[in-house]
Amino acid sequence: MVILFDRFNLPNDIYEIIFSTSQQNIVAQELIKYMLSRKGEIDKQEMSEFATKLHEGKYECILEEAPYKGKRVKLSYNKRQFYDRILTPMKAMGLIDYDLYKKTYKVSTKFTADLVKIGHLWKEELKKRGMHVDSV
């Protein structure tokens, strides 16, 4: 997944940086809230139940964003698109880990480490090209 951002107009919400639509943003937030309510880890069955509830329009939540802030709503999101546009990119970016042995999904902090690594790669590239780079 490609993340494009304008560093001068960076949103305060990580989901707005990562996802291109407000609906994806909301669904991703709800997935993380759902996982954290279960100690940050859910099994394949729970993930499937979450996706099915979304698909059937039966997932209820209280939104945190205007214009529906504080209101209880039912969310609807296609199950296949959930896996393709929400879960798979979140796994690929290190926001969520999947344990093949336990068959569980877990909220992860690998995303942070990878962004730091990307920053270091950029600094190394500049050093190779002869630019003096501060070690910030």
HUMO-V880863 format. One record per pair of residues at least 4 apart in sequence whose C-alpha atoms are under 6 Angstrom apart, sorted by the first residue. I is the first residue (numbers start at 1). GAP is how many residues later the second one is. If there is no record, write none. Layout:
# HUMO-V880863
i->(I & I)
gap->(GAP & GAP)
This chain:
# HUMO-V880863
i->(3 & 6 & 15 & 15 & 19 & 30 & 35 & 35 & 36 & 40 & 40 & 41 & 41 & 42 & 42 & 42 & 43 & 44 & 48 & 51 & 53 & 53 & 54 & 54 & 54 & 54 & 55 & 55 & 55 & 55 & 57 & 57 & 58 & 59 & 59 & 60 & 60 & 61 & 61 & 62 & 62 & 62 & 63 & 63 & 64 & 65 & 81 & 82 & 83 & 83 & 84 & 90 & 90 & 91 & 91 & 91 & 93 & 94 & 94 & 95 & 95 & 96 & 96 & 96 & 97 & 97 & 97 & 98 & 98 & 99 & 99 & 126 & 127)
gap->(15 & 4 & 4 & 10 & 6 & 4 & 5 & 6 & 4 & 66 & 67 & 64 & 65 & 4 & 62 & 63 & 61 & 60 & 4 & 28 & 5 & 6 & 5 & 21 & 22 & 23 & 21 & 22 & 23 & 24 & 18 & 19 & 16 & 15 & 16 & 13 & 14 & 11 & 12 & 8 & 9 & 10 & 6 & 7 & 5 & 4 & 4 & 4 & 4 & 5 & 4 & 5 & 6 & 4 & 5 & 6 & 18 & 16 & 17 & 13 & 16 & 10 & 11 & 12 & 8 & 9 & 11 & 6 & 7 & 4 & 5 & 5 & 4)
